[in-house]
Amino acid sequence: MNINNLTSTLINIGKQLIVPSINNNPIKYYVEKNDTMDSICNKFKININNLMQQNNLNTKDLIEGQVLIIKND
């Protein structure tokens, strides 16, 4: 529940959930409004430098709808 910031087990229709990979396959994450590099890294418990390197980013600036590849190495 923590990774999706849920306070209850009830889920609304259409709610997108993040499902952690159990086999270390990369996850596609779509940047949402108000997401920051810090908040995404905290959510997935990954290092900012690793996330930026994995996605060939040279800035922490994000755009809503941008796709990030999350790898838990």
KOLBA-766777 format. One record per atom (N, C-alpha, C, O): x, y, z; residue in one letter; residue number from 1; atom name. Coordinates in Angstrom, 1 decimal. Example, Ala and Ser with C-alpha at 12.3 -4.5 7.8 and 13.67 -1.06 7.14 Angstrom:
2
{c1=13.2&c2=-5.7&c3=7.8&rest=a&nr=1&atom=N}
{c1=12.3&c2=-4.5&c3=7.8&rest=a&nr=1&atom=CA}
{c1=13.2&c2=-3.3&c3=7.8&rest=a&nr=1&atom=C}
{c1=14.2&c2=-3.3&c3=8.5&rest=a&nr=1&atom=O}
{c1=12.8&c2=-2.2&c3=7.1&rest=s&nr=2&atom=N}
{c1=13.7&c2=-1.1&c3=7.1&rest=s&nr=2&atom=CA}
{c1=12.9&c2=0.0&c3=7.9&rest=s&nr=2&atom=C}
{c1=13.4&c2=1.1&c3=8.0&rest=s&nr=2&atom=O}
END
This chain:
73
{c1=0.8&c2=-1.2&c3=0.0&rest=m&nr=1&atom=N}
{c1=0.0&c2=0.0&c3=0.0&rest=m&nr=1&atom=CA}
{c1=0.9&c2=1.3&c3=0.0&rest=m&nr=1&atom=C}
{c1=0.4&c2=2.3&c3=-0.5&rest=m&nr=1&atom=O}
{c1=2.1&c2=1.2&c3=0.6&rest=n&nr=2&atom=N}
{c1=2.9&c2=2.3&c3=0.7&rest=n&nr=2&atom=CA}
{c1=3.3&c2=2.9&c3=-0.7&rest=n&nr=2&atom=C}
{c1=3.3&c2=4.1&c3=-0.9&rest=n&nr=2&atom=O}
{c1=3.7&c2=2.0&c3=-1.6&rest=i&nr=3&atom=N}
{c1=4.2&c2=2.5&c3=-2.9&rest=i&nr=3&atom=CA}
{c1=3.1&c2=3.3&c3=-3.7&rest=i&nr=3&atom=C}
{c1=3.5&c2=4.1&c3=-4.5&rest=i&nr=3&atom=O}
{c1=1.9&c2=3.0&c3=-3.4&rest=n&nr=4&atom=N}
{c1=0.8&c2=3.7&c3=-4.1&rest=n&nr=4&atom=CA}
{c1=0.1&c2=4.8&c3=-3.2&rest=n&nr=4&atom=C}
{c1=-0.9&c2=5.3&c3=-3.6&rest=n&nr=4&atom=O}
{c1=0.7&c2=5.0&c3=-2.1&rest=n&nr=5&atom=N}
{c1=0.2&c2=6.0&c3=-1.2&rest=n&nr=5&atom=CA}
{c1=-1.3&c2=5.8&c3=-0.8&rest=n&nr=5&atom=C}
{c1=-2.1&c2=6.7&c3=-0.7&rest=n&nr=5&atom=O}
{c1=-1.7&c2=4.5&c3=-0.6&rest=l&nr=6&atom=N}
{c1=-3.0&c2=4.2&c3=-0.3&rest=l&nr=6&atom=CA}
{c1=-3.2&c2=4.2&c3=1.2&rest=l&nr=6&atom=C}
{c1=-2.3&c2=3.8&c3=2.0&rest=l&nr=6&atom=O}
{c1=-4.4&c2=4.6&c3=1.7&rest=t&nr=7&atom=N}
{c1=-4.6&c2=4.6&c3=3.1&rest=t&nr=7&atom=CA}
{c1=-5.7&c2=3.5&c3=3.5&rest=t&nr=7&atom=C}
{c1=-6.1&c2=3.3&c3=4.6&rest=t&nr=7&atom=O}
{c1=-6.2&c2=2.9&c3=2.4&rest=s&nr=8&atom=N}
{c1=-7.2&c2=1.8&c3=2.6&rest=s&nr=8&atom=CA}
{c1=-7.0&c2=0.8&c3=1.5&rest=s&nr=8&atom=C}
{c1=-6.2&c2=1.0&c3=0.5&rest=s&nr=8&atom=O}
{c1=-7.6&c2=-0.4&c3=1.7&rest=t&nr=9&atom=N}
{c1=-7.5&c2=-1.4&c3=0.7&rest=t&nr=9&atom=CA}
{c1=-8.6&c2=-1.3&c3=-0.4&rest=t&nr=9&atom=C}
{c1=-8.6&c2=-2.0&c3=-1.4&rest=t&nr=9&atom=O}
{c1=-9.4&c2=-0.3&c3=-0.3&rest=l&nr=10&atom=N}
{c1=-10.4&c2=0.0&c3=-1.4&rest=l&nr=10&atom=CA}
{c1=-9.7&c2=0.8&c3=-2.5&rest=l&nr=10&atom=C}
{c1=-9.0&c2=1.7&c3=-2.3&rest=l&nr=10&atom=O}
{c1=-10.0&c2=0.4&c3=-3.7&rest=i&nr=11&atom=N}
{c1=-9.4&c2=1.0&c3=-4.9&rest=i&nr=11&atom=CA}
{c1=-10.6&c2=1.5&c3=-5.8&rest=i&nr=11&atom=C}
{c1=-11.5&c2=0.7&c3=-6.1&rest=i&nr=11&atom=O}
{c1=-10.5&c2=2.7&c3=-6.3&rest=n&nr=12&atom=N}
{c1=-11.5&c2=3.2&c3=-7.2&rest=n&nr=12&atom=CA}
{c1=-11.2&c2=2.7&c3=-8.6&rest=n&nr=12&atom=C}
{c1=-10.1&c2=2.5&c3=-9.0&rest=n&nr=12&atom=O}
{c1=-12.3&c2=2.5&c3=-9.4&rest=i&nr=13&atom=N}
{c1=-12.2&c2=2.1&c3=-10.8&rest=i&nr=13&atom=CA}
{c1=-11.4&c2=3.2&c3=-11.5&rest=i&nr=13&atom=C}
{c1=-11.6&c2=4.4&c3=-11.4&rest=i&nr=13&atom=O}
{c1=-10.4&c2=2.7&c3=-12.3&rest=g&nr=14&atom=N}
{c1=-9.6&c2=3.6&c3=-13.1&rest=g&nr=14&atom=CA}
{c1=-8.3&c2=4.1&c3=-12.4&rest=g&nr=14&atom=C}
{c1=-7.5&c2=4.7&c3=-13.0&rest=g&nr=14&atom=O}
{c1=-8.2&c2=3.8&c3=-11.1&rest=k&nr=15&atom=N}
{c1=-7.0&c2=4.1&c3=-10.3&rest=k&nr=15&atom=CA}
{c1=-5.8&c2=3.3&c3=-10.9&rest=k&nr=15&atom=C}
{c1=-5.9&c2=2.1&c3=-10.9&rest=k&nr=15&atom=O}
{c1=-4.8&c2=4.0&c3=-11.2&rest=q&nr=16&atom=N}
{c1=-3.5&c2=3.3&c3=-11.7&rest=q&nr=16&atom=CA}
{c1=-2.7&c2=3.0&c3=-10.5&rest=q&nr=16&atom=C}
{c1=-2.5&c2=3.8&c3=-9.6&rest=q&nr=16&atom=O}
{c1=-2.2&c2=1.7&c3=-10.4&rest=l&nr=17&atom=N}
{c1=-1.4&c2=1.3&c3=-9.3&rest=l&nr=17&atom=CA}
{c1=0.0&c2=0.9&c3=-9.8&rest=l&nr=17&atom=C}
{c1=0.2&c2=0.5&c3=-10.9&rest=l&nr=17&atom=O}
{c1=0.9&c2=1.1&c3=-8.9&rest=i&nr=18&atom=N}
{c1=2.3&c2=0.7&c3=-9.2&rest=i&nr=18&atom=CA}
{c1=2.4&c2=-0.7&c3=-8.6&rest=i&nr=18&atom=C}
{c1=2.2&c2=-0.9&c3=-7.4&rest=i&nr=18&atom=O}
{c1=2.9&c2=-1.6&c3=-9.4&rest=v&nr=19&atom=N}
{c1=3.1&c2=-3.0&c3=-8.9&rest=v&nr=19&atom=CA}
{c1=4.5&c2=-3.3&c3=-9.0&rest=v&nr=19&atom=C}
{c1=5.1&c2=-3.4&c3=-10.1&rest=v&nr=19&atom=O}
{c1=5.2&c2=-3.4&c3=-7.9&rest=p&nr=20&atom=N}
{c1=6.6&c2=-3.7&c3=-7.9&rest=p&nr=20&atom=CA}
{c1=7.0&c2=-5.0&c3=-8.7&rest=p&nr=20&atom=C}
{c1=6.2&c2=-6.0&c3=-8.6&rest=p&nr=20&atom=O}
{c1=8.1&c2=-5.0&c3=-9.4&rest=s&nr=21&atom=N}
{c1=8.5&c2=-6.2&c3=-10.1&rest=s&nr=21&atom=CA}
{c1=9.2&c2=-7.1&c3=-9.1&rest=s&nr=21&atom=C}
{c1=10.0&c2=-6.7&c3=-8.3&rest=s&nr=21&atom=O}
{c1=8.8&c2=-8.4&c3=-9.2&rest=i&nr=22&atom=N}
{c1=9.4&c2=-9.4&c3=-8.3&rest=i&nr=22&atom=CA}
{c1=10.6&c2=-10.1&c3=-8.9&rest=i&nr=22&atom=C}
{c1=11.3&c2=-10.8&c3=-8.3&rest=i&nr=22&atom=O}
{c1=10.7&c2=-9.9&c3=-10.2&rest=n&nr=23&atom=N}
{c1=11.8&c2=-10.6&c3=-11.0&rest=n&nr=23&atom=CA}
{c1=12.8&c2=-9.6&c3=-11.5&rest=n&nr=23&atom=C}
{c1=13.6&c2=-9.9&c3=-12.5&rest=n&nr=23&atom=O}
{c1=12.8&c2=-8.4&c3=-11.0&rest=n&nr=24&atom=N}
{c1=13.8&c2=-7.3&c3=-11.4&rest=n&nr=24&atom=CA}
{c1=13.6&c2=-6.9&c3=-12.9&rest=n&nr=24&atom=C}
{c1=14.6&c2=-6.3&c3=-13.4&rest=n&nr=24&atom=O}
{c1=12.5&c2=-7.1&c3=-13.5&rest=n&nr=25&atom=N}
{c1=12.2&c2=-6.5&c3=-14.8&rest=n&nr=25&atom=CA}
{c1=12.0&c2=-5.1&c3=-14.6&rest=n&nr=25&atom=C}
{c1=11.4&c2=-4.6&c3=-13.6&rest=n&nr=25&atom=O}
{c1=12.4&c2=-4.2&c3=-15.6&rest=p&nr=26&atom=N}
{c1=12.2&c2=-2.8&c3=-15.5&rest=p&nr=26&atom=CA}
{c1=10.7&c2=-2.5&c3=-15.5&rest=p&nr=26&atom=C}
{c1=9.9&c2=-3.2&c3=-16.0&rest=p&nr=26&atom=O}
{c1=10.4&c2=-1.4&c3=-14.8&rest=i&nr=27&atom=N}
{c1=9.0&c2=-0.9&c3=-14.7&rest=i&nr=27&atom=CA}
{c1=8.9&c2=0.4&c3=-15.5&rest=i&nr=27&atom=C}
{c1=9.8&c2=1.2&c3=-15.4&rest=i&nr=27&atom=O}
{c1=7.8&c2=0.6&c3=-16.3&rest=k&nr=28&atom=N}
{c1=7.6&c2=1.9&c3=-17.0&rest=k&nr=28&atom=CA}
{c1=6.7&c2=2.7&c3=-16.0&rest=k&nr=28&atom=C}
{c1=5.7&c2=2.2&c3=-15.6&rest=k&nr=28&atom=O}
{c1=7.2&c2=3.9&c3=-15.7&rest=y&nr=29&atom=N}
{c1=6.5&c2=4.8&c3=-14.8&rest=y&nr=29&atom=CA}
{c1=6.2&c2=6.0&c3=-15.6&rest=y&nr=29&atom=C}
{c1=7.0&c2=6.7&c3=-16.2&rest=y&nr=29&atom=O}
{c1=4.9&c2=6.4&c3=-15.6&rest=y&nr=30&atom=N}
{c1=4.5&c2=7.7&c3=-16.3&rest=y&nr=30&atom=CA}
{c1=4.4&c2=8.8&c3=-15.2&rest=y&nr=30&atom=C}
{c1=3.7&c2=8.7&c3=-14.2&rest=y&nr=30&atom=O}
{c1=5.2&c2=9.8&c3=-15.5&rest=v&nr=31&atom=N}
{c1=5.3&c2=10.9&c3=-14.5&rest=v&nr=31&atom=CA}
{c1=3.9&c2=11.6&c3=-14.4&rest=v&nr=31&atom=C}
{c1=3.2&c2=11.9&c3=-15.4&rest=v&nr=31&atom=O}
{c1=3.5&c2=11.8&c3=-13.2&rest=e&nr=32&atom=N}
{c1=2.2&c2=12.4&c3=-12.9&rest=e&nr=32&atom=CA}
{c1=2.4&c2=13.9&c3=-12.4&rest=e&nr=32&atom=C}
{c1=3.5&c2=14.3&c3=-12.1&rest=e&nr=32&atom=O}
{c1=1.3&c2=14.6&c3=-12.4&rest=k&nr=33&atom=N}
{c1=1.3&c2=16.0&c3=-12.0&rest=k&nr=33&atom=CA}
{c1=1.9&c2=16.0&c3=-10.5&rest=k&nr=33&atom=C}
{c1=1.5&c2=15.2&c3=-9.7&rest=k&nr=33&atom=O}
{c1=2.7&c2=17.0&c3=-10.3&rest=n&nr=34&atom=N}
{c1=3.4&c2=17.2&c3=-9.0&rest=n&nr=34&atom=CA}
{c1=4.4&c2=16.2&c3=-8.6&rest=n&nr=34&atom=C}
{c1=5.0&c2=16.2&c3=-7.5&rest=n&nr=34&atom=O}
{c1=4.7&c2=15.2&c3=-9.5&rest=d&nr=35&atom=N}
{c1=5.8&c2=14.3&c3=-9.3&rest=d&nr=35&atom=CA}
{c1=7.1&c2=15.1&c3=-9.3&rest=d&nr=35&atom=C}
{c1=7.3&c2=16.0&c3=-10.1&rest=d&nr=35&atom=O}
{c1=8.1&c2=14.7&c3=-8.5&rest=t&nr=36&atom=N}
{c1=9.4&c2=15.2&c3=-8.5&rest=t&nr=36&atom=CA}
{c1=10.4&c2=14.0&c3=-8.6&rest=t&nr=36&atom=C}
{c1=10.0&c2=12.9&c3=-8.3&rest=t&nr=36&atom=O}
{c1=11.6&c2=14.2&c3=-9.0&rest=m&nr=37&atom=N}
{c1=12.6&c2=13.2&c3=-9.0&rest=m&nr=37&atom=CA}
{c1=12.7&c2=12.6&c3=-7.6&rest=m&nr=37&atom=C}
{c1=12.8&c2=11.3&c3=-7.5&rest=m&nr=37&atom=O}
{c1=12.7&c2=13.4&c3=-6.6&rest=d&nr=38&atom=N}
{c1=12.8&c2=12.9&c3=-5.2&rest=d&nr=38&atom=CA}
{c1=11.7&c2=12.1&c3=-4.9&rest=d&nr=38&atom=C}
{c1=11.8&c2=11.0&c3=-4.3&rest=d&nr=38&atom=O}
{c1=10.4&c2=12.5&c3=-5.2&rest=s&nr=39&atom=N}
{c1=9.3&c2=11.7&c3=-4.8&rest=s&nr=39&atom=CA}
{c1=9.2&c2=10.3&c3=-5.5&rest=s&nr=39&atom=C}
{c1=8.8&c2=9.3&c3=-4.9&rest=s&nr=39&atom=O}
{c1=9.6&c2=10.3&c3=-6.8&rest=i&nr=40&atom=N}
{c1=9.6&c2=9.1&c3=-7.5&rest=i&nr=40&atom=CA}
{c1=10.7&c2=8.1&c3=-6.9&rest=i&nr=40&atom=C}
{c1=10.4&c2=6.9&c3=-6.7&rest=i&nr=40&atom=O}
{c1=11.9&c2=8.7&c3=-6.6&rest=c&nr=41&atom=N}
{c1=12.9&c2=7.8&c3=-6.0&rest=c&nr=41&atom=CA}
{c1=12.5&c2=7.3&c3=-4.7&rest=c&nr=41&atom=C}
{c1=12.8&c2=6.2&c3=-4.3&rest=c&nr=41&atom=O}
{c1=11.9&c2=8.1&c3=-3.9&rest=n&nr=42&atom=N}
{c1=11.4&c2=7.7&c3=-2.6&rest=n&nr=42&atom=CA}
{c1=10.4&c2=6.6&c3=-2.7&rest=n&nr=42&atom=C}
{c1=10.3&c2=5.6&c3=-2.0&rest=n&nr=42&atom=O}
{c1=9.5&c2=6.8&c3=-3.7&rest=k&nr=43&atom=N}
{c1=8.4&c2=5.8&c3=-3.9&rest=k&nr=43&atom=CA}
{c1=9.0&c2=4.4&c3=-4.3&rest=k&nr=43&atom=C}
{c1=8.5&c2=3.4&c3=-3.8&rest=k&nr=43&atom=O}
{c1=10.0&c2=4.4&c3=-5.1&rest=f&nr=44&atom=N}
{c1=10.6&c2=3.1&c3=-5.6&rest=f&nr=44&atom=CA}
{c1=11.8&c2=2.7&c3=-4.8&rest=f&nr=44&atom=C}
{c1=12.4&c2=1.7&c3=-5.1&rest=f&nr=44&atom=O}
{c1=12.2&c2=3.6&c3=-3.9&rest=k&nr=45&atom=N}
{c1=13.4&c2=3.3&c3=-3.1&rest=k&nr=45&atom=CA}
{c1=14.7&c2=3.1&c3=-3.9&rest=k&nr=45&atom=C}
{c1=15.4&c2=2.1&c3=-3.8&rest=k&nr=45&atom=O}
{c1=14.9&c2=4.1&c3=-4.8&rest=i&nr=46&atom=N}
{c1=16.0&c2=4.0&c3=-5.7&rest=i&nr=46&atom=CA}
{c1=16.8&c2=5.3&c3=-5.6&rest=i&nr=46&atom=C}
{c1=16.3&c2=6.3&c3=-5.1&rest=i&nr=46&atom=O}
{c1=18.0&c2=5.3&c3=-6.0&rest=n&nr=47&atom=N}
{c1=18.9&c2=6.5&c3=-6.0&rest=n&nr=47&atom=CA}
{c1=18.7&c2=7.4&c3=-7.2&rest=n&nr=47&atom=C}
{c1=18.5&c2=6.9&c3=-8.3&rest=n&nr=47&atom=O}
{c1=18.6&c2=8.7&c3=-6.9&rest=i&nr=48&atom=N}
{c1=18.4&c2=9.7&c3=-8.0&rest=i&nr=48&atom=CA}
{c1=19.4&c2=9.5&c3=-9.1&rest=i&nr=48&atom=C}
{c1=19.0&c2=9.6&c3=-10.3&rest=i&nr=48&atom=O}
{c1=20.7&c2=9.4&c3=-8.8&rest=n&nr=49&atom=N}
{c1=21.7&c2=9.3&c3=-9.8&rest=n&nr=49&atom=CA}
{c1=21.5&c2=8.1&c3=-10.7&rest=n&nr=49&atom=C}
{c1=21.7&c2=8.2&c3=-11.9&rest=n&nr=49&atom=O}
{c1=21.1&c2=7.0&c3=-10.1&rest=n&nr=50&atom=N}
{c1=20.8&c2=5.8&c3=-10.9&rest=n&nr=50&atom=CA}
{c1=19.6&c2=6.0&c3=-11.8&rest=n&nr=50&atom=C}
{c1=19.7&c2=5.6&c3=-13.0&rest=n&nr=50&atom=O}
{c1=18.6&c2=6.6&c3=-11.3&rest=l&nr=51&atom=N}
{c1=17.4&c2=6.8&c3=-12.1&rest=l&nr=51&atom=CA}
{c1=17.7&c2=7.7&c3=-13.3&rest=l&nr=51&atom=C}
{c1=17.3&c2=7.5&c3=-14.4&rest=l&nr=51&atom=O}
{c1=18.5&c2=8.8&c3=-13.0&rest=m&nr=52&atom=N}
{c1=18.8&c2=9.7&c3=-14.1&rest=m&nr=52&atom=CA}
{c1=19.7&c2=9.0&c3=-15.2&rest=m&nr=52&atom=C}
{c1=19.5&c2=9.2&c3=-16.4&rest=m&nr=52&atom=O}
{c1=20.6&c2=8.2&c3=-14.7&rest=q&nr=53&atom=N}
{c1=21.5&c2=7.5&c3=-15.6&rest=q&nr=53&atom=CA}
{c1=20.8&c2=6.5&c3=-16.5&rest=q&nr=53&atom=C}
{c1=21.0&c2=6.4&c3=-17.7&rest=q&nr=53&atom=O}
{c1=19.8&c2=5.7&c3=-15.8&rest=q&nr=54&atom=N}
{c1=19.1&c2=4.7&c3=-16.5&rest=q&nr=54&atom=CA}
{c1=18.2&c2=5.3&c3=-17.6&rest=q&nr=54&atom=C}
{c1=17.9&c2=4.7&c3=-18.6&rest=q&nr=54&atom=O}
{c1=17.8&c2=6.6&c3=-17.4&rest=n&nr=55&atom=N}
{c1=16.9&c2=7.3&c3=-18.4&rest=n&nr=55&atom=CA}
{c1=17.6&c2=8.3&c3=-19.2&rest=n&nr=55&atom=C}
{c1=16.9&c2=9.1&c3=-19.8&rest=n&nr=55&atom=O}
{c1=18.9&c2=8.3&c3=-19.2&rest=n&nr=56&atom=N}
{c1=19.7&c2=9.3&c3=-19.9&rest=n&nr=56&atom=CA}
{c1=19.3&c2=10.8&c3=-19.7&rest=n&nr=56&atom=C}
{c1=19.1&c2=11.5&c3=-20.6&rest=n&nr=56&atom=O}
{c1=19.0&c2=11.1&c3=-18.4&rest=l&nr=57&atom=N}
{c1=18.6&c2=12.4&c3=-18.0&rest=l&nr=57&atom=CA}
{c1=19.8&c2=13.2&c3=-17.5&rest=l&nr=57&atom=C}
{c1=20.7&c2=12.7&c3=-16.8&rest=l&nr=57&atom=O}
{c1=19.9&c2=14.5&c3=-17.8&rest=n&nr=58&atom=N}
{c1=20.9&c2=15.3&c3=-17.3&rest=n&nr=58&atom=CA}
{c1=20.4&c2=16.5&c3=-16.4&rest=n&nr=58&atom=C}
{c1=21.1&c2=17.4&c3=-16.0&rest=n&nr=58&atom=O}
{c1=19.1&c2=16.4&c3=-16.2&rest=t&nr=59&atom=N}
{c1=18.4&c2=17.4&c3=-15.3&rest=t&nr=59&atom=CA}
{c1=17.3&c2=16.6&c3=-14.5&rest=t&nr=59&atom=C}
{c1=16.8&c2=15.6&c3=-14.9&rest=t&nr=59&atom=O}
{c1=17.0&c2=17.2&c3=-13.3&rest=k&nr=60&atom=N}
{c1=15.9&c2=16.6&c3=-12.5&rest=k&nr=60&atom=CA}
{c1=14.5&c2=17.1&c3=-13.0&rest=k&nr=60&atom=C}
{c1=13.5&c2=16.6&c3=-12.4&rest=k&nr=60&atom=O}
{c1=14.5&c2=18.0&c3=-14.0&rest=d&nr=61&atom=N}
{c1=13.2&c2=18.4&c3=-14.5&rest=d&nr=61&atom=CA}
{c1=12.4&c2=17.3&c3=-15.1&rest=d&nr=61&atom=C}
{c1=12.9&c2=16.6&c3=-15.9&rest=d&nr=61&atom=O}
{c1=11.1&c2=17.2&c3=-14.8&rest=l&nr=62&atom=N}
{c1=10.2&c2=16.2&c3=-15.3&rest=l&nr=62&atom=CA}
{c1=9.0&c2=16.9&c3=-16.0&rest=l&nr=62&atom=C}
{c1=8.6&c2=18.0&c3=-15.6&rest=l&nr=62&atom=O}
{c1=8.4&c2=16.2&c3=-16.9&rest=i&nr=63&atom=N}
{c1=7.2&c2=16.6&c3=-17.6&rest=i&nr=63&atom=CA}
{c1=6.1&c2=15.6&c3=-17.4&rest=i&nr=63&atom=C}
{c1=6.3&c2=14.4&c3=-17.5&rest=i&nr=63&atom=O}
{c1=4.9&c2=16.1&c3=-17.0&rest=e&nr=64&atom=N}
{c1=3.8&c2=15.2&c3=-16.8&rest=e&nr=64&atom=CA}
{c1=3.6&c2=14.3&c3=-18.1&rest=e&nr=64&atom=C}
{c1=3.6&c2=14.8&c3=-19.2&rest=e&nr=64&atom=O}
{c1=3.5&c2=13.0&c3=-17.9&rest=g&nr=65&atom=N}
{c1=3.3&c2=12.1&c3=-19.0&rest=g&nr=65&atom=CA}
{c1=4.6&c2=11.5&c3=-19.5&rest=g&nr=65&atom=C}
{c1=4.6&c2=10.5&c3=-20.2&rest=g&nr=65&atom=O}
{c1=5.7&c2=12.0&c3=-19.0&rest=q&nr=66&atom=N}
{c1=7.1&c2=11.5&c3=-19.4&rest=q&nr=66&atom=CA}
{c1=7.2&c2=10.1&c3=-18.9&rest=q&nr=66&atom=C}
{c1=6.7&c2=9.8&c3=-17.8&rest=q&nr=66&atom=O}
{c1=7.8&c2=9.2&c3=-19.6&rest=v&nr=67&atom=N}
{c1=8.0&c2=7.8&c3=-19.2&rest=v&nr=67&atom=CA}
{c1=9.4&c2=7.6&c3=-18.7&rest=v&nr=67&atom=C}
{c1=10.4&c2=8.0&c3=-19.3&rest=v&nr=67&atom=O}
{c1=9.4&c2=7.1&c3=-17.5&rest=l&nr=68&atom=N}
{c1=10.7&c2=6.7&c3=-16.9&rest=l&nr=68&atom=CA}
{c1=10.8&c2=5.2&c3=-16.7&rest=l&nr=68&atom=C}
{c1=9.8&c2=4.5&c3=-16.4&rest=l&nr=68&atom=O}
{c1=12.0&c2=4.7&c3=-17.0&rest=i&nr=69&atom=N}
{c1=12.2&c2=3.3&c3=-16.8&rest=i&nr=69&atom=CA}
{c1=12.8&c2=3.1&c3=-15.4&rest=i&nr=69&atom=C}
{c1=13.9&c2=3.7&c3=-15.1&rest=i&nr=69&atom=O}
{c1=12.2&c2=2.3&c3=-14.6&rest=i&nr=70&atom=N}
{c1=12.7&c2=2.1&c3=-13.2&rest=i&nr=70&atom=CA}
{c1=13.3&c2=0.7&c3=-13.1&rest=i&nr=70&atom=C}
{c1=12.6&c2=-0.3&c3=-13.4&rest=i&nr=70&atom=O}
{c1=14.5&c2=0.6&c3=-12.8&rest=k&nr=71&atom=N}
{c1=15.2&c2=-0.6&c3=-12.6&rest=k&nr=71&atom=CA}
{c1=15.7&c2=-0.7&c3=-11.2&rest=k&nr=71&atom=C}
{c1=16.4&c2=0.2&c3=-10.7&rest=k&nr=71&atom=O}
{c1=15.4&c2=-1.7&c3=-10.5&rest=n&nr=72&atom=N}
{c1=15.9&c2=-1.9&c3=-9.1&rest=n&nr=72&atom=CA}
{c1=17.1&c2=-2.9&c3=-9.1&rest=n&nr=72&atom=C}
{c1=17.0&c2=-4.1&c3=-8.9&rest=n&nr=72&atom=O}
{c1=18.2&c2=-2.3&c3=-9.4&rest=d&nr=73&atom=N}
{c1=19.5&c2=-3.1&c3=-9.5&rest=d&nr=73&atom=CA}
{c1=20.0&c2=-3.3&c3=-8.1&rest=d&nr=73&atom=C}
{c1=21.1&c2=-4.0&c3=-8.0&rest=d&nr=73&atom=O}
END
